[in-house]
């Protein structure tokens, strides 16, 4: 999506109007579109997963409305603390 927005090459006709609108916004504002790894924005990652699985629209206006899985990453972001993603080898972990 980042490449499509930045380069303007979209082969999906239904998305063309949206992409063109985003490109116009970019031209008239000081906006830079870049990829952000999910580790850098765990709150958004958690909320996207929730939205995909629930098929419901939700709007969170305060910290207290957030679900438990998003509160921890939100606090880390708020306090400008890094989020560390760990990976383990199942063959060693479950010995």
Secondary structure, 3 states (H helix, E strand, C coil): CHHHHHHCCCCCHHHHHHHHHHHHHHHHCCCCCCCCCHHHCHHHHHHHHHHHHHCCCCCCCCHHHCCHHHHHHHHHHHCCCCCCCCCCCHHHHCC
